[in-house]
């Protein structure tokens, strides 16, 4: 469960350019949810996602992931938290270009110290689930955008995190690939029982979500 | 994980293969030039030191007290048998040469010059320093009448002497009488020792004994070769203690210029070494900094995914070390090839022979090759590689994933 209480985040605080990006956000996201954060550009979707993912510090309030308070953690502890509990899917895929698909998918597992056999089995499992089982030896540069994003999802899922945060995952995909990706992520949510939270303005993505969190000017309006 | 990090580092190194190859070639090229210069400097000094020791001083030389000061037979050693016996029985000594040197006037029909007539035993000199290897023309033989002689190359040149030419040497003997000896040239010698090349005329030791009037037991110099260079000081100390009335000197005391030259070359080599290592450091630093700046986003993503700073440090450090070590390996190969050539064939400067030989240098300079050239360079390159990543690593440490994700 993710609990946010009175979360505030500023950029350029105490300067003429100050932006109050998140305003007193109170939010509870239950385990296993499949939700989307939506809203107009600049409303704070990515900022909220980054705060939940312990990528960015907040100025006040509290964020708890499965009871662990993350807002007071230092960078090392935040990195450990991200590694062990959170999977990320970025808009620009961000695969490691010098590693092949198999190594990219198993990357987080390697970081976490899983055994080679466990990594091999899990990589094969998620690759099959995401229909990239025949691409395991390919390099990222030889894949289409849709395939790269599926590899990024597989990488996020492989180590069985509690939570996957996906920032505009379909922004660089055509509609066919977007639908395909969303179907797969929904299946992962159901099969793996992983909490998945997107940020998106894509109507199709919003329609697929079981919970919609609408932000306007840094405030949750729905 | 370690293997994966190293693999990432290795493949990242070759993402900009031309740039990495250039740095590797730059390191290899500078290293080759540096080691070739170092080898030539060392070889030049070593040749001079060895030819001086072989042709004259040995590791230790014994003279009559004040002989070196006045260069007069009055101060020659009148009785050297006990000294020779002591030296020959010392297990640390491998060869002994007895010489009689006297300064006088060498004359031909056209030219005269100050010269040193040095009486030597050919067999003893061969054991002492392979004198025959210094012969550039003719063969050293004394002839049936013991009036053959070998002349230093510069002296022969000055006096227009060639093999077969005749000369007369006049000098004062130990009794104070002026006498002359007629000689014919059987060989020209060149040793890189200016004293010998510019002034010396070698004759048979028995002929010199009668000419100088020193008799069977007298000599002006008894030179010793030690089995090990490290024994030099100890042998000299033993002789000093046994023969306190004699002047016992090591080669370093007799030729301080050589010691200074050795030290000077060491300083030159150190400066060259420091400059080359600075170039290596700047080369690797430049590549690593640019590489990290180019991959800022990638590093940010890795941090976001949970990669620790330690793993990133390992990756970047390995990249720098791989650049340095590959440069070293290629450089070691090139350097060894260059040094092997210079050790066996030398650097041919015969075009400048006249000038070089006037200063006691050989016209063909042979290099020396030592293991420490390579070990020192290896450690210095590794150190340079490690230092070169300090700033890039600092920048990496300051990198916040959110900045690159949002960029």
Interface residues (C-beta under 8 A of the other chain):
Chain A: X46 X50 X55 X56 X76 X79 X80 X82 X83 X84 X88 X90 X94 X96 X97 X98 X99 X103 X107 X108 X110 X111 X112 X113 X155 X167
Chain B: X1 X4 X7 X8 X11 X12 X15 X297 X298 X301 X302 X303 X304 X305 X306 X307 X308 X309 X311 X401 X402 X405 X406
